[in-house]
Amino acid sequence: MKNINVTINGRTLSIAVDEKWTLLHLLREELTLTGTKYGCGTSDCGACKVLVDGEALNSCVLLARNMDGKNITTIEGLSAGGGLHPVQQAFIDAGAIQCGFCTPGMVITAVALLDKNPSPTREEIIDALDNNLCRCTGYEKIIEAIELASSRLSDKEGR
């Protein structure tokens, strides 16, 4: 076991982790943050995406022991004060949620994209979603949700 200090969803933790645990295992099995999904286990589907220091990364291939000093945000950590994050709300409003399995990873990817590029083009949105798989949809509603979130965030910030 190795002790790490990590901030998860704004809460600083000192936790002992097994050398072989992935970040996904730590989140789901040890901390019961089950919004992050296990999909492929090989970094191909994006269902396990979380923000690590603001970057959307696949938690299924990140070793928990390497997260010492990192700031991690899961889908649960996006909501503030009981309200949904604007990207989460846009996914609902645009009808971008079908079975919901891929949704946490898609939302995390969208948040990271919009944090870096508040007004992405459609092509930039499609490129950002490259490592996120959805079996239920043709991605159109997901793209529309990200465009909606971008528009709402821009209006909110007076851009």
N, C-alpha and C positions, 0 to 999 in steps of 0.2 A: 504494500500500500504506500501511496505517496500523498502527502498533504498538499493541497493547493488552496489558494485564495482566489476566488472568482466572484464577479458580480453577475447575478442572474436576475433579470427583470427588476433591476434597481436594488436588489437585496444582496449585500456582501456576505459571502459564506466562506468558512474555512472547513474544508471537507477532505476526508481521506478517500482516495480513489485507487482502485486496482489498476495496475500498470497496463492491463489489456482492455479496460473499458473504453468504449467510444463515448464521445460527448452525447450521442443519442441515447446510449444506455444510461448514462448518468441522469439525463433529463427525465426520461420516461420511467425507468425502473427504480432509481434511487430517490428522485425528487418528485415523482408522480406528476410531472408536467407532460401530459399525454397528448397535448395538441399537436406537437411535433410527431409526425408519422414515420413509421418504418415501412419503406417501400421495397427497394431493391437491395440495399446494403452495399452497393458498389458505386455510389455517387452518380448514377445515371438518371434517376427519376425526379429528384428535387423535392420529394415529399417531406424530407427531413430538414429542410433549410431552416436556419436560424441566422440571426445577425450576430456576428462576432466582430466587435469593435466597428460596427456599422456596415460590415460587408456580409452579403448573403452567401453563406457557405453550407455545404452538405455535412450535417453532423454525424452521419453514419460512417464517415471515414476519418473524422478528427479524433485523435486520442484525447481523452479527458485530462490526462496528466500534462498535456501541452497547453491547457487552458489557464494555467496559473497567471493571474494578473489581467485576465481578459474581461471584457464587458460583453455579456451575452444577453440577447433579447429573443425570447420565443414568441409564438403567436399569442400566448397568454399575457405577455408583457406589453403588448401594443396598446391595450385598452387602458385609458386613464380615467380615474374617478368614476368608474362604472360605465362610461360611454365608450363606444367603438371608435377605433382609429378611423380617420376619413377613408383610408383604403378599404378597410373592412366594410364600412357602410356602402361604399361605391360598388363593391362586389355584390352585396345584397341588392342594391337598387338596380343594378344592371342585369340582374339574373345570371350572374357568373358562377353561381354555386349549383352544382348538380348533386352528385353523391357526396361531395365535400372532402373526399380523401386527399386530393391534391391541393385543396384550397389554402391550408396554412402555408405551404411552401410557395405557392403563387403569390399570396399576400406579402410574405416576407420579401420575395424577389421584387415585387412592385414597390414596397416601401424603400428598399435599398436603391432602386433605380430613381425614384422620385426625390430621394434625399440628395442624390448626386446630380440629377438632371430633372429639375422641376417641370420642364416642358418638353418631354421627349417626343420625337416623331413616331409615327406608327411603326416604321422600320426599326427604330431603336427599342421600342417595346417588344417587338417580335424577337429581336436579337437577345434582349435581356431574358426572355422566357425560354431560350434555347435549351436550357438544362432542366426544364420543368415539363413533365409529362402529364397529360390528362387523357383518360380513356373514354370520357363521357361526352366530350364536346369537340368542336372544331376550332376552339380557341377564340372565336369571334367575340363572344360575350366577355371573356376575360380581358381581351384587348380593349374592348369598349369600357370595361370597369376601370382599367388603368387610365384611359383617356379621361373618364369622368372624374376620377380622383385628382388627376393633374389639374383639370379645369377648376375644380372646387378648391383645391389648395392654392392655386394661383389667385382666384377671386378673394379668398380669405386673407391672403397676404398682400393684396392690392397690386398684383403684377399686371 
